[in-house]
Amino acid sequence: MLTLDVEGMTCMGCVRTVEKVVGQADPAAKVAIDLASGKVTIDTAAERGVFVKAIETAGFDVRA
């Protein structure tokens, strides 16, 4: 399980975009997003970098 701080999510459309790119990066991943805090929690065995790259490619910033 990993948690990422994502900047730039401002609406439910952003949430759906992040859910989509996480699912494309790892179809087996389960994702939970808290829009208010910008927290994206991913239940996965994949490496953090896979998701950081996918989310940043979609136009959002991932804080360290």
N, C-alpha and C positions, 0 to 999 in steps of 0.2 A: 504494500500500500504506500502510495506517495501523495504528497500534497504540494501543489504549486500555487504561488501567488501570481495571478494574471491581471495585468493592467489593461484597461481599454474596453472591458466588457461593460456596456451601458444599457443593454436591453435584452429581452428574451431572444431576439434574433441572434445576438452575439453568443448567448448561451447555446443555442442550437448549432451554431457554427463550430464552437469549441467541442461540443459533443460529437459532431460529425467527424472532425479531423482526428479526435482521439480514437473514435471507432475505426477510422481508416488506418491509423497507425497500429492498432491492435484490436482486431474485431472481438477478442475475448475479454477485453477490458470492461470494467464497470466504472462508470463515472458519475460523480455527484458534484454539482456546482452550486456555490452560494454566491449569487450575483452581488449582494450587498457588500460582502467582504472581499470578493475577487478570488476566493479559494476554490481550487479545482482539486478534488480528491479522486484518485484513480486507483482502483484495485486491479493490479496487474503484476505479471512477472517480468514484463519488458523493462528496459532501462529508461531512466529519467530523460536522457537526451533525445530519445525517439519522440517523446511527447513535447518537449521544449521546442524542438525543430518544427514539428507539425503545427503547434499553436502559434509560433512566431511567423511561420510562412503564411498563416491565415490572417496576419495583420495585428496580432496582439503582442504585448511585451510580457515576458516571464521574468519576475524578480528572483534574484538568487536566494 
